[in-house]
Each structure stands twice: as structure tokens, then as C-alpha cells.
Amino acid sequence: MLHSLIRTLVKVAVASLIVGTILAHFGITAEQLMREFGLSLERVEDIARRGFAWALPNALLGLMVILPIWFLLYLLRPPGRSSERQD
């Protein structure tokens, strides 16, 4: 599972670099795009800060429920079962 996540992140990073290079070739900048959409750097920072302030407490609350359940299921699973696929 982690392998597929890393592969996906690498694909997104490579695609972003390619698109960014093409846009830079045509003289399009991030500031121009943000201005076109009516955003400023301060507004984007404010949105990100408010999103993080909302997400962090909710993620921690969910973690406080999910982690003990996962740990109990991990301890009570039958011996010999592996979550990793063996070929």
C-alpha cells in the first residue's frame, strides 16, 4: 500500500513539473493565475491556515478512536497472518 502511495505521489510531482515547465515557457506565473482567480497570497495563506486549524483537531479526535481499535485488532488477529503479500 505504501509503495502505491509513493508511486502516485511521484507521478503527481512529475506531472506538476512538466505542466509548470510548459506554463513557464509561455510566461504564465503562479501570481498571474492567482490574480486571475481573484486570490492574493495573503488570502491563500488564510485559507490554508483556517483549513489546517479545522483539520488538525478533527484528525486528532479520529486518531484517538481509530488507533486503539486498530491496536486491539492487531493484537487479536490469528497468528501466522501477514498484512504483507508474500510471493
PDB file of N, CA, C and O in Angstrom, chain B, residues numbered from 101:
ATOM      1  N   MET B 101       0.824  -1.182   0.000  1.00  0.00           N
ATOM      2  CA  MET B 101       0.000   0.000   0.000  1.00  0.00           C
ATOM      3  C   MET B 101       0.873   1.253   0.000  1.00  0.00           C
ATOM      4  O   MET B 101       0.600   2.197  -0.741  1.00  0.00           O
ATOM      5  N   LEU B 102       1.902   1.269   0.809  1.00  0.00           N
ATOM      6  CA  LEU B 102       2.776   2.433   0.878  1.00  0.00           C
ATOM      7  C   LEU B 102       3.507   2.624  -0.439  1.00  0.00           C
ATOM      8  O   LEU B 102       3.754   3.751  -0.870  1.00  0.00           O
ATOM      9  N   HIS B 103       3.849   1.511  -1.073  1.00  0.00           N
ATOM     10  CA  HIS B 103       4.536   1.574  -2.361  1.00  0.00           C
ATOM     11  C   HIS B 103       3.660   2.262  -3.404  1.00  0.00           C
ATOM     12  O   HIS B 103       4.152   3.098  -4.163  1.00  0.00           O
ATOM     13  N   SER B 104       2.383   1.929  -3.454  1.00  0.00           N
ATOM     14  CA  SER B 104       1.488   2.545  -4.436  1.00  0.00           C
ATOM     15  C   SER B 104       1.260   4.024  -4.120  1.00  0.00           C
ATOM     16  O   SER B 104       1.116   4.831  -5.037  1.00  0.00           O
ATOM     17  N   LEU B 105       1.227   4.388  -2.845  1.00  0.00           N
ATOM     18  CA  LEU B 105       1.087   5.787  -2.466  1.00  0.00           C
ATOM     19  C   LEU B 105       2.298   6.594  -2.923  1.00  0.00           C
ATOM     20  O   LEU B 105       2.155   7.690  -3.465  1.00  0.00           O
ATOM     21  N   ILE B 106       3.476   6.050  -2.703  1.00  0.00           N
ATOM     22  CA  ILE B 106       4.697   6.744  -3.117  1.00  0.00           C
ATOM     23  C   ILE B 106       4.745   6.873  -4.636  1.00  0.00           C
ATOM     24  O   ILE B 106       5.123   7.920  -5.161  1.00  0.00           O
ATOM     25  N   ARG B 107       4.361   5.808  -5.343  1.00  0.00           N
ATOM     26  CA  ARG B 107       4.325   5.874  -6.812  1.00  0.00           C
ATOM     27  C   ARG B 107       3.371   6.953  -7.291  1.00  0.00           C
ATOM     28  O   ARG B 107       3.686   7.691  -8.225  1.00  0.00           O
ATOM     29  N   THR B 108       2.218   7.051  -6.667  1.00  0.00           N
ATOM     30  CA  THR B 108       1.245   8.072  -7.046  1.00  0.00           C
ATOM     31  C   THR B 108       1.789   9.468  -6.776  1.00  0.00           C
ATOM     32  O   THR B 108       1.636  10.365  -7.605  1.00  0.00           O
ATOM     33  N   LEU B 109       2.424   9.660  -5.617  1.00  0.00           N
ATOM     34  CA  LEU B 109       2.993  10.968  -5.299  1.00  0.00           C
ATOM     35  C   LEU B 109       4.092  11.356  -6.281  1.00  0.00           C
ATOM     36  O   LEU B 109       4.190  12.521  -6.666  1.00  0.00           O
ATOM     37  N   VAL B 110       4.911  10.404  -6.687  1.00  0.00           N
ATOM     38  CA  VAL B 110       5.962  10.682  -7.668  1.00  0.00           C
ATOM     39  C   VAL B 110       5.337  11.057  -9.012  1.00  0.00           C
ATOM     40  O   VAL B 110       5.804  11.985  -9.671  1.00  0.00           O
ATOM     41  N   LYS B 111       4.287  10.345  -9.422  1.00  0.00           N
ATOM     42  CA  LYS B 111       3.614  10.666 -10.680  1.00  0.00           C
ATOM     43  C   LYS B 111       3.034  12.073 -10.645  1.00  0.00           C
ATOM     44  O   LYS B 111       3.156  12.821 -11.615  1.00  0.00           O
ATOM     45  N   VAL B 112       2.408  12.432  -9.540  1.00  0.00           N
ATOM     46  CA  VAL B 112       1.836  13.779  -9.413  1.00  0.00           C
ATOM     47  C   VAL B 112       2.946  14.829  -9.450  1.00  0.00           C
ATOM     48  O   VAL B 112       2.789  15.871 -10.086  1.00  0.00           O
ATOM     49  N   ALA B 113       4.063  14.565  -8.775  1.00  0.00           N
ATOM     50  CA  ALA B 113       5.177  15.512  -8.772  1.00  0.00           C
ATOM     51  C   ALA B 113       5.762  15.685 -10.170  1.00  0.00           C
ATOM     52  O   ALA B 113       6.044  16.810 -10.581  1.00  0.00           O
ATOM     53  N   VAL B 114       5.946  14.602 -10.901  1.00  0.00           N
ATOM     54  CA  VAL B 114       6.491  14.684 -12.262  1.00  0.00           C
ATOM     55  C   VAL B 114       5.520  15.420 -13.179  1.00  0.00           C
ATOM     56  O   VAL B 114       5.941  16.274 -13.960  1.00  0.00           O
ATOM     57  N   ALA B 115       4.239  15.108 -13.098  1.00  0.00           N
ATOM     58  CA  ALA B 115       3.240  15.794 -13.920  1.00  0.00           C
ATOM     59  C   ALA B 115       3.211  17.283 -13.597  1.00  0.00           C
ATOM     60  O   ALA B 115       3.093  18.108 -14.503  1.00  0.00           O
ATOM     61  N   SER B 116       3.316  17.639 -12.319  1.00  0.00           N
ATOM     62  CA  SER B 116       3.330  19.046 -11.913  1.00  0.00           C
ATOM     63  C   SER B 116       4.551  19.765 -12.479  1.00  0.00           C
ATOM     64  O   SER B 116       4.447  20.902 -12.939  1.00  0.00           O
ATOM     65  N   LEU B 117       5.703  19.106 -12.445  1.00  0.00           N
ATOM     66  CA  LEU B 117       6.908  19.712 -13.014  1.00  0.00           C
ATOM     67  C   LEU B 117       6.775  19.933 -14.515  1.00  0.00           C
ATOM     68  O   LEU B 117       7.187  20.970 -15.036  1.00  0.00           O
ATOM     69  N   ILE B 118       6.203  18.961 -15.200  1.00  0.00           N
ATOM     70  CA  ILE B 118       6.033  19.087 -16.645  1.00  0.00           C
ATOM     71  C   ILE B 118       5.080  20.234 -16.978  1.00  0.00           C
ATOM     72  O   ILE B 118       5.391  21.073 -17.824  1.00  0.00           O
ATOM     73  N   VAL B 119       3.939  20.272 -16.327  1.00  0.00           N
ATOM     74  CA  VAL B 119       2.964  21.333 -16.589  1.00  0.00           C
ATOM     75  C   VAL B 119       3.535  22.689 -16.187  1.00  0.00           C
ATOM     76  O   VAL B 119       3.349  23.670 -16.906  1.00  0.00           O
ATOM     77  N   GLY B 120       4.225  22.760 -15.054  1.00  0.00           N
ATOM     78  CA  GLY B 120       4.841  24.012 -14.624  1.00  0.00           C
ATOM     79  C   GLY B 120       5.884  24.508 -15.606  1.00  0.00           C
ATOM     80  O   GLY B 120       5.983  25.710 -15.853  1.00  0.00           O
ATOM     81  N   THR B 121       6.656  23.605 -16.163  1.00  0.00           N
ATOM     82  CA  THR B 121       7.662  23.975 -17.163  1.00  0.00           C
ATOM     83  C   THR B 121       7.001  24.512 -18.425  1.00  0.00           C
ATOM     84  O   THR B 121       7.460  25.502 -18.995  1.00  0.00           O
ATOM     85  N   ILE B 122       5.936  23.869 -18.860  1.00  0.00           N
ATOM     86  CA  ILE B 122       5.214  24.321 -20.060  1.00  0.00           C
ATOM     87  C   ILE B 122       4.609  25.701 -19.821  1.00  0.00           C
ATOM     88  O   ILE B 122       4.721  26.584 -20.672  1.00  0.00           O
ATOM     89  N   LEU B 123       3.973  25.891 -18.673  1.00  0.00           N
ATOM     90  CA  LEU B 123       3.376  27.190 -18.369  1.00  0.00           C
ATOM     91  C   LEU B 123       4.444  28.280 -18.267  1.00  0.00           C
ATOM     92  O   LEU B 123       4.232  29.395 -18.742  1.00  0.00           O
ATOM     93  N   ALA B 124       5.584  27.972 -17.656  1.00  0.00           N
ATOM     94  CA  ALA B 124       6.667  28.949 -17.541  1.00  0.00           C
ATOM     95  C   ALA B 124       7.205  29.313 -18.924  1.00  0.00           C
ATOM     96  O   ALA B 124       7.588  30.458 -19.161  1.00  0.00           O
ATOM     97  N   HIS B 125       7.234  28.347 -19.828  1.00  0.00           N
ATOM     98  CA  HIS B 125       7.692  28.607 -21.193  1.00  0.00           C
ATOM     99  C   HIS B 125       6.818  29.661 -21.870  1.00  0.00           C
ATOM    100  O   HIS B 125       7.315  30.475 -22.648  1.00  0.00           O
ATOM    101  N   PHE B 126       5.512  29.646 -21.573  1.00  0.00           N
ATOM    102  CA  PHE B 126       4.589  30.614 -22.151  1.00  0.00           C
ATOM    103  C   PHE B 126       4.474  31.883 -21.306  1.00  0.00           C
ATOM    104  O   PHE B 126       3.664  32.757 -21.612  1.00  0.00           O
ATOM    105  N   GLY B 127       5.277  31.991 -20.247  1.00  0.00           N
ATOM    106  CA  GLY B 127       5.295  33.207 -19.434  1.00  0.00           C
ATOM    107  C   GLY B 127       4.173  33.312 -18.428  1.00  0.00           C
ATOM    108  O   GLY B 127       3.875  34.407 -17.952  1.00  0.00           O
ATOM    109  N   ILE B 128       3.547  32.206 -18.094  1.00  0.00           N
ATOM    110  CA  ILE B 128       2.454  32.206 -17.113  1.00  0.00           C
ATOM    111  C   ILE B 128       3.048  31.896 -15.738  1.00  0.00           C
ATOM    112  O   ILE B 128       3.765  30.910 -15.571  1.00  0.00           O
ATOM    113  N   THR B 129       2.743  32.745 -14.762  1.00  0.00           N
ATOM    114  CA  THR B 129       3.280  32.558 -13.419  1.00  0.00           C
ATOM    115  C   THR B 129       2.154  32.237 -12.442  1.00  0.00           C
ATOM    116  O   THR B 129       0.975  32.424 -12.742  1.00  0.00           O
ATOM    117  N   ALA B 130       2.542  31.754 -11.278  1.00  0.00           N
ATOM    118  CA  ALA B 130       1.559  31.436 -10.234  1.00  0.00           C
ATOM    119  C   ALA B 130       0.846  32.709  -9.775  1.00  0.00           C
ATOM    120  O   ALA B 130      -0.352  32.682  -9.493  1.00  0.00           O
ATOM    121  N   GLU B 131       1.580  33.827  -9.700  1.00  0.00           N
ATOM    122  CA  GLU B 131       0.964  35.089  -9.283  1.00  0.00           C
ATOM    123  C   GLU B 131      -0.112  35.533 -10.269  1.00  0.00           C
ATOM    124  O   GLU B 131      -1.160  36.034  -9.863  1.00  0.00           O
ATOM    125  N   GLN B 132       0.147  35.348 -11.573  1.00  0.00           N
ATOM    126  CA  GLN B 132      -0.844  35.707 -12.584  1.00  0.00           C
ATOM    127  C   GLN B 132      -2.101  34.853 -12.451  1.00  0.00           C
ATOM    128  O   GLN B 132      -3.219  35.363 -12.532  1.00  0.00           O
ATOM    129  N   LEU B 133      -1.911  33.560 -12.247  1.00  0.00           N
ATOM    130  CA  LEU B 133      -3.074  32.675 -12.102  1.00  0.00           C
ATOM    131  C   LEU B 133      -3.877  33.019 -10.856  1.00  0.00           C
ATOM    132  O   LEU B 133      -5.107  33.045 -10.894  1.00  0.00           O
ATOM    133  N   MET B 134      -3.187  33.284  -9.752  1.00  0.00           N
ATOM    134  CA  MET B 134      -3.901  33.634  -8.517  1.00  0.00           C
ATOM    135  C   MET B 134      -4.662  34.943  -8.703  1.00  0.00           C
ATOM    136  O   MET B 134      -5.804  35.054  -8.256  1.00  0.00           O
ATOM    137  N   ARG B 135      -4.057  35.930  -9.349  1.00  0.00           N
ATOM    138  CA  ARG B 135      -4.722  37.214  -9.596  1.00  0.00           C
ATOM    139  C   ARG B 135      -5.934  37.004 -10.509  1.00  0.00           C
ATOM    140  O   ARG B 135      -6.977  37.628 -10.313  1.00  0.00           O
ATOM    141  N   GLU B 136      -5.795  36.133 -11.497  1.00  0.00           N
ATOM    142  CA  GLU B 136      -6.898  35.844 -12.422  1.00  0.00           C
ATOM    143  C   GLU B 136      -8.100  35.243 -11.686  1.00  0.00           C
ATOM    144  O   GLU B 136      -9.246  35.521 -12.037  1.00  0.00           O
ATOM    145  N   PHE B 137      -7.838  34.429 -10.676  1.00  0.00           N
ATOM    146  CA  PHE B 137      -8.912  33.812  -9.890  1.00  0.00           C
ATOM    147  C   PHE B 137      -9.355  34.688  -8.726  1.00  0.00           C
ATOM    148  O   PHE B 137     -10.210  34.290  -7.935  1.00  0.00           O
ATOM    149  N   GLY B 138      -8.779  35.871  -8.623  1.00  0.00           N
ATOM    150  CA  GLY B 138      -9.181  36.803  -7.569  1.00  0.00           C
ATOM    151  C   GLY B 138      -8.609  36.470  -6.204  1.00  0.00           C
ATOM    152  O   GLY B 138      -9.205  36.800  -5.179  1.00  0.00           O
ATOM    153  N   LEU B 139      -7.466  35.823  -6.186  1.00  0.00           N
ATOM    154  CA  LEU B 139      -6.828  35.452  -4.920  1.00  0.00           C
ATOM    155  C   LEU B 139      -5.541  36.247  -4.730  1.00  0.00           C
ATOM    156  O   LEU B 139      -4.896  36.658  -5.695  1.00  0.00           O
ATOM    157  N   SER B 140      -5.192  36.450  -3.492  1.00  0.00           N
ATOM    158  CA  SER B 140      -3.895  37.035  -3.155  1.00  0.00           C
ATOM    159  C   SER B 140      -3.138  36.018  -2.312  1.00  0.00           C
ATOM    160  O   SER B 140      -3.716  35.051  -1.815  1.00  0.00           O
ATOM    161  N   LEU B 141      -1.849  36.247  -2.161  1.00  0.00           N
ATOM    162  CA  LEU B 141      -1.040  35.337  -1.357  1.00  0.00           C
ATOM    163  C   LEU B 141      -1.546  35.299   0.082  1.00  0.00           C
ATOM    164  O   LEU B 141      -1.565  34.241   0.710  1.00  0.00           O
ATOM    165  N   GLU B 142      -1.954  36.455   0.600  1.00  0.00           N
ATOM    166  CA  GLU B 142      -2.471  36.517   1.975  1.00  0.00           C
ATOM    167  C   GLU B 142      -3.763  35.721   2.102  1.00  0.00           C
ATOM    168  O   GLU B 142      -3.987  35.043   3.105  1.00  0.00           O
ATOM    169  N   ARG B 143      -4.616  35.806   1.076  1.00  0.00           N
ATOM    170  CA  ARG B 143      -5.890  35.074   1.103  1.00  0.00           C
ATOM    171  C   ARG B 143      -5.643  33.560   1.068  1.00  0.00           C
ATOM    172  O   ARG B 143      -6.296  32.807   1.791  1.00  0.00           O
ATOM    173  N   VAL B 144      -4.703  33.118   0.230  1.00  0.00           N
ATOM    174  CA  VAL B 144      -4.378  31.693   0.145  1.00  0.00           C
ATOM    175  C   VAL B 144      -3.803  31.219   1.482  1.00  0.00           C
ATOM    176  O   VAL B 144      -4.158  30.142   1.961  1.00  0.00           O
ATOM    177  N   GLU B 145      -2.918  32.017   2.085  1.00  0.00           N
ATOM    178  CA  GLU B 145      -2.372  31.662   3.397  1.00  0.00           C
ATOM    179  C   GLU B 145      -3.465  31.577   4.445  1.00  0.00           C
ATOM    180  O   GLU B 145      -3.448  30.678   5.286  1.00  0.00           O
ATOM    181  N   ASP B 146      -4.422  32.507   4.406  1.00  0.00           N
ATOM    182  CA  ASP B 146      -5.525  32.491   5.370  1.00  0.00           C
ATOM    183  C   ASP B 146      -6.393  31.244   5.186  1.00  0.00           C
ATOM    184  O   ASP B 146      -6.785  30.610   6.166  1.00  0.00           O
ATOM    185  N   ILE B 147      -6.693  30.892   3.938  1.00  0.00           N
ATOM    186  CA  ILE B 147      -7.490  29.699   3.671  1.00  0.00           C
ATOM    187  C   ILE B 147      -6.754  28.450   4.158  1.00  0.00           C
ATOM    188  O   ILE B 147      -7.356  27.574   4.778  1.00  0.00           O
ATOM    189  N   ALA B 148      -5.461  28.373   3.877  1.00  0.00           N
ATOM    190  CA  ALA B 148      -4.678  27.214   4.317  1.00  0.00           C
ATOM    191  C   ALA B 148      -4.613  27.144   5.845  1.00  0.00           C
ATOM    192  O   ALA B 148      -4.745  26.066   6.424  1.00  0.00           O
ATOM    193  N   ARG B 149      -4.412  28.277   6.486  1.00  0.00           N
ATOM    194  CA  ARG B 149      -4.337  28.310   7.952  1.00  0.00           C
ATOM    195  C   ARG B 149      -5.665  27.884   8.586  1.00  0.00           C
ATOM    196  O   ARG B 149      -5.682  27.111   9.543  1.00  0.00           O
ATOM    197  N   ARG B 150      -6.782  28.397   8.042  1.00  0.00           N
ATOM    198  CA  ARG B 150      -8.097  28.014   8.580  1.00  0.00           C
ATOM    199  C   ARG B 150      -8.398  26.545   8.317  1.00  0.00           C
ATOM    200  O   ARG B 150      -8.987  25.869   9.161  1.00  0.00           O
ATOM    201  N   GLY B 151      -7.997  26.050   7.151  1.00  0.00           N
ATOM    202  CA  GLY B 151      -8.195  24.631   6.847  1.00  0.00           C
ATOM    203  C   GLY B 151      -7.401  23.742   7.786  1.00  0.00           C
ATOM    204  O   GLY B 151      -7.906  22.726   8.264  1.00  0.00           O
ATOM    205  N   PHE B 152      -6.157  24.123   8.049  1.00  0.00           N
ATOM    206  CA  PHE B 152      -5.326  23.358   8.971  1.00  0.00           C
ATOM    207  C   PHE B 152      -5.889  23.417  10.389  1.00  0.00           C
ATOM    208  O   PHE B 152      -5.900  22.410  11.098  1.00  0.00           O
ATOM    209  N   ALA B 153      -6.354  24.592  10.802  1.00  0.00           N
ATOM    210  CA  ALA B 153      -6.931  24.743  12.145  1.00  0.00           C
ATOM    211  C   ALA B 153      -8.187  23.900  12.306  1.00  0.00           C
ATOM    212  O   ALA B 153      -8.485  23.444  13.410  1.00  0.00           O
ATOM    213  N   TRP B 154      -8.932  23.684  11.217  1.00  0.00           N
ATOM    214  CA  TRP B 154     -10.110  22.832  11.280  1.00  0.00           C
ATOM    215  C   TRP B 154      -9.723  21.361  11.241  1.00  0.00           C
ATOM    216  O   TRP B 154     -10.278  20.557  11.990  1.00  0.00           O
ATOM    217  N   ALA B 155      -8.765  20.992  10.366  1.00  0.00           N
ATOM    218  CA  ALA B 155      -8.452  19.590  10.128  1.00  0.00           C
ATOM    219  C   ALA B 155      -7.683  18.957  11.282  1.00  0.00           C
ATOM    220  O   ALA B 155      -7.936  17.800  11.619  1.00  0.00           O
ATOM    221  N   LEU B 156      -6.762  19.674  11.888  1.00  0.00           N
ATOM    222  CA  LEU B 156      -5.915  19.078  12.921  1.00  0.00           C
ATOM    223  C   LEU B 156      -6.711  18.551  14.120  1.00  0.00           C
ATOM    224  O   LEU B 156      -6.519  17.396  14.499  1.00  0.00           O
ATOM    225  N   PRO B 157      -7.589  19.341  14.729  1.00  0.00           N
ATOM    226  CA  PRO B 157      -8.352  18.783  15.861  1.00  0.00           C
ATOM    227  C   PRO B 157      -9.234  17.599  15.460  1.00  0.00           C
ATOM    228  O   PRO B 157      -9.365  16.641  16.221  1.00  0.00           O
ATOM    229  N   ASN B 158      -9.837  17.659  14.273  1.00  0.00           N
ATOM    230  CA  ASN B 158     -10.684  16.551  13.829  1.00  0.00           C
ATOM    231  C   ASN B 158      -9.863  15.299  13.555  1.00  0.00           C
ATOM    232  O   ASN B 158     -10.298  14.193  13.875  1.00  0.00           O
ATOM    233  N   ALA B 159      -8.688  15.456  12.970  1.00  0.00           N
ATOM    234  CA  ALA B 159      -7.817  14.304  12.713  1.00  0.00           C
ATOM    235  C   ALA B 159      -7.338  13.692  14.027  1.00  0.00           C
ATOM    236  O   ALA B 159      -7.287  12.469  14.157  1.00  0.00           O
ATOM    237  N   LEU B 160      -6.989  14.523  14.994  1.00  0.00           N
ATOM    238  CA  LEU B 160      -6.547  14.001  16.292  1.00  0.00           C
ATOM    239  C   LEU B 160      -7.679  13.285  17.017  1.00  0.00           C
ATOM    240  O   LEU B 160      -7.465  12.246  17.642  1.00  0.00           O
ATOM    241  N   LEU B 161      -8.870  13.838  16.933  1.00  0.00           N
ATOM    242  CA  LEU B 161     -10.028  13.191  17.556  1.00  0.00           C
ATOM    243  C   LEU B 161     -10.287  11.824  16.927  1.00  0.00           C
ATOM    244  O   LEU B 161     -10.508  10.845  17.639  1.00  0.00           O
ATOM    245  N   GLY B 162     -10.260  11.754  15.605  1.00  0.00           N
ATOM    246  CA  GLY B 162     -10.443  10.479  14.924  1.00  0.00           C
ATOM    247  C   GLY B 162      -9.338   9.493  15.267  1.00  0.00           C
ATOM    248  O   GLY B 162      -9.592   8.300  15.433  1.00  0.00           O
ATOM    249  N   LEU B 163      -8.112   9.990  15.372  1.00  0.00           N
ATOM    250  CA  LEU B 163      -6.980   9.138  15.716  1.00  0.00           C
ATOM    251  C   LEU B 163      -7.136   8.537  17.110  1.00  0.00           C
ATOM    252  O   LEU B 163      -6.734   7.397  17.345  1.00  0.00           O
ATOM    253  N   MET B 164      -7.714   9.294  18.029  1.00  0.00           N
ATOM    254  CA  MET B 164      -7.910   8.799  19.392  1.00  0.00           C
ATOM    255  C   MET B 164      -8.909   7.645  19.432  1.00  0.00           C
ATOM    256  O   MET B 164      -8.902   6.858  20.378  1.00  0.00           O
ATOM    257  N   VAL B 165      -9.758   7.535  18.429  1.00  0.00           N
ATOM    258  CA  VAL B 165     -10.719   6.435  18.355  1.00  0.00           C
ATOM    259  C   VAL B 165     -10.155   5.289  17.521  1.00  0.00           C
ATOM    260  O   VAL B 165     -10.233   4.130  17.927  1.00  0.00           O
ATOM    261  N   ILE B 166      -9.593   5.603  16.372  1.00  0.00           N
ATOM    262  CA  ILE B 166      -9.146   4.586  15.420  1.00  0.00           C
ATOM    263  C   ILE B 166      -7.916   3.834  15.918  1.00  0.00           C
ATOM    264  O   ILE B 166      -7.851   2.613  15.781  1.00  0.00           O
ATOM    265  N   LEU B 167      -6.954   4.525  16.484  1.00  0.00           N
ATOM    266  CA  LEU B 167      -5.704   3.886  16.895  1.00  0.00           C
ATOM    267  C   LEU B 167      -5.913   2.771  17.926  1.00  0.00           C
ATOM    268  O   LEU B 167      -5.363   1.687  17.734  1.00  0.00           O
ATOM    269  N   PRO B 168      -6.677   2.974  19.009  1.00  0.00           N
ATOM    270  CA  PRO B 168      -6.902   1.856  19.941  1.00  0.00           C
ATOM    271  C   PRO B 168      -7.650   0.683  19.313  1.00  0.00           C
ATOM    272  O   PRO B 168      -7.361  -0.473  19.622  1.00  0.00           O
ATOM    273  N   ILE B 169      -8.612   0.972  18.429  1.00  0.00           N
ATOM    274  CA  ILE B 169      -9.339  -0.113  17.764  1.00  0.00           C
ATOM    275  C   ILE B 169      -8.393  -0.907  16.882  1.00  0.00           C
ATOM    276  O   ILE B 169      -8.404  -2.138  16.906  1.00  0.00           O
ATOM    277  N   TRP B 170      -7.564  -0.201  16.092  1.00  0.00           N
ATOM    278  CA  TRP B 170      -6.595  -0.888  15.233  1.00  0.00           C
ATOM    279  C   TRP B 170      -5.632  -1.724  16.075  1.00  0.00           C
ATOM    280  O   TRP B 170      -5.324  -2.859  15.712  1.00  0.00           O
ATOM    281  N   PHE B 171      -5.157  -1.180  17.188  1.00  0.00           N
ATOM    282  CA  PHE B 171      -4.203  -1.889  18.032  1.00  0.00           C
ATOM    283  C   PHE B 171      -4.828  -3.167  18.607  1.00  0.00           C
ATOM    284  O   PHE B 171      -4.179  -4.212  18.638  1.00  0.00           O
ATOM    285  N   LEU B 172      -6.072  -3.087  19.057  1.00  0.00           N
ATOM    286  CA  LEU B 172      -6.757  -4.281  19.568  1.00  0.00           C
ATOM    287  C   LEU B 172      -6.932  -5.331  18.479  1.00  0.00           C
ATOM    288  O   LEU B 172      -6.689  -6.515  18.715  1.00  0.00           O
ATOM    289  N   LEU B 173      -7.345  -4.914  17.306  1.00  0.00           N
ATOM    290  CA  LEU B 173      -7.494  -5.867  16.203  1.00  0.00           C
ATOM    291  C   LEU B 173      -6.149  -6.468  15.823  1.00  0.00           C
ATOM    292  O   LEU B 173      -6.075  -7.648  15.480  1.00  0.00           O
ATOM    293  N   TYR B 174      -5.095  -5.681  15.879  1.00  0.00           N
ATOM    294  CA  TYR B 174      -3.756  -6.178  15.575  1.00  0.00           C
ATOM    295  C   TYR B 174      -3.324  -7.234  16.595  1.00  0.00           C
ATOM    296  O   TYR B 174      -2.741  -8.254  16.226  1.00  0.00           O
ATOM    297  N   LEU B 175      -3.609  -6.990  17.879  1.00  0.00           N
ATOM    298  CA  LEU B 175      -3.235  -7.940  18.927  1.00  0.00           C
ATOM    299  C   LEU B 175      -4.063  -9.218  18.875  1.00  0.00           C
ATOM    300  O   LEU B 175      -3.562 -10.289  19.217  1.00  0.00           O
ATOM    301  N   LEU B 176      -5.322  -9.124  18.453  1.00  0.00           N
ATOM    302  CA  LEU B 176      -6.225 -10.268  18.494  1.00  0.00           C
ATOM    303  C   LEU B 176      -6.295 -11.055  17.193  1.00  0.00           C
ATOM    304  O   LEU B 176      -7.027 -12.042  17.124  1.00  0.00           O
ATOM    305  N   ARG B 177      -5.568 -10.657  16.168  1.00  0.00           N
ATOM    306  CA  ARG B 177      -5.627 -11.404  14.911  1.00  0.00           C
ATOM    307  C   ARG B 177      -4.932 -12.751  15.071  1.00  0.00           C
ATOM    308  O   ARG B 177      -4.036 -12.901  15.902  1.00  0.00           O
ATOM    309  N   PRO B 178      -5.347 -13.723  14.278  1.00  0.00           N
ATOM    310  CA  PRO B 178      -4.753 -15.066  14.396  1.00  0.00           C
ATOM    311  C   PRO B 178      -3.259 -15.041  14.031  1.00  0.00           C
ATOM    312  O   PRO B 178      -2.830 -14.261  13.181  1.00  0.00           O
ATOM    313  N   PRO B 179      -2.483 -15.906  14.685  1.00  0.00           N
ATOM    314  CA  PRO B 179      -1.048 -15.942  14.369  1.00  0.00           C
ATOM    315  C   PRO B 179      -0.804 -16.474  12.963  1.00  0.00           C
ATOM    316  O   PRO B 179      -1.584 -17.273  12.444  1.00  0.00           O
ATOM    317  N   GLY B 180       0.266 -16.029  12.368  1.00  0.00           N
ATOM    318  CA  GLY B 180       0.649 -16.514  11.053  1.00  0.00           C
ATOM    319  C   GLY B 180       0.098 -15.695   9.914  1.00  0.00           C
ATOM    320  O   GLY B 180       0.542 -15.856   8.777  1.00  0.00           O
ATOM    321  N   ARG B 181      -0.857 -14.821  10.176  1.00  0.00           N
ATOM    322  CA  ARG B 181      -1.381 -13.965   9.112  1.00  0.00           C
ATOM    323  C   ARG B 181      -0.481 -12.757   8.972  1.00  0.00           C
ATOM    324  O   ARG B 181      -0.083 -12.140   9.960  1.00  0.00           O
ATOM    325  N   SER B 182      -0.169 -12.431   7.741  1.00  0.00           N
ATOM    326  CA  SER B 182       0.684 -11.277   7.469  1.00  0.00           C
ATOM    327  C   SER B 182      -0.067 -10.295   6.603  1.00  0.00           C
ATOM    328  O   SER B 182      -0.791 -10.691   5.689  1.00  0.00           O
ATOM    329  N   SER B 183       0.101  -9.004   6.885  1.00  0.00           N
ATOM    330  CA  SER B 183      -0.537  -7.995   6.067  1.00  0.00           C
ATOM    331  C   SER B 183       0.231  -7.769   4.774  1.00  0.00           C
ATOM    332  O   SER B 183      -0.321  -7.216   3.823  1.00  0.00           O
ATOM    333  N   GLU B 184       1.489  -8.183   4.717  1.00  0.00           N
ATOM    334  CA  GLU B 184       2.291  -8.051   3.510  1.00  0.00           C
ATOM    335  C   GLU B 184       2.101  -9.277   2.630  1.00  0.00           C
ATOM    336  O   GLU B 184       2.044 -10.402   3.126  1.00  0.00           O
ATOM    337  N   ARG B 185       2.005  -9.060   1.341  1.00  0.00           N
ATOM    338  CA  ARG B 185       1.860 -10.165   0.395  1.00  0.00           C
ATOM    339  C   ARG B 185       3.197 -10.823   0.162  1.00  0.00           C
ATOM    340  O   ARG B 185       4.187 -10.149  -0.123  1.00  0.00           O
ATOM    341  N   GLN B 186       3.233 -12.142   0.283  1.00  0.00           N
ATOM    342  CA  GLN B 186       4.481 -12.862   0.086  1.00  0.00           C
ATOM    343  C   GLN B 186       4.372 -13.664  -1.205  1.00  0.00           C
ATOM    344  O   GLN B 186       3.451 -14.463  -1.376  1.00  0.00           O
ATOM    345  N   ASP B 187       5.328 -13.442  -2.117  1.00  0.00           N
ATOM    346  CA  ASP B 187       5.336 -14.151  -3.405  1.00  0.00           C
ATOM    347  C   ASP B 187       6.398 -15.202  -3.420  1.00  0.00           C
ATOM    348  O   ASP B 187       6.558 -15.904  -4.419  1.00  0.00           O
TER     349      ASP B 187
END
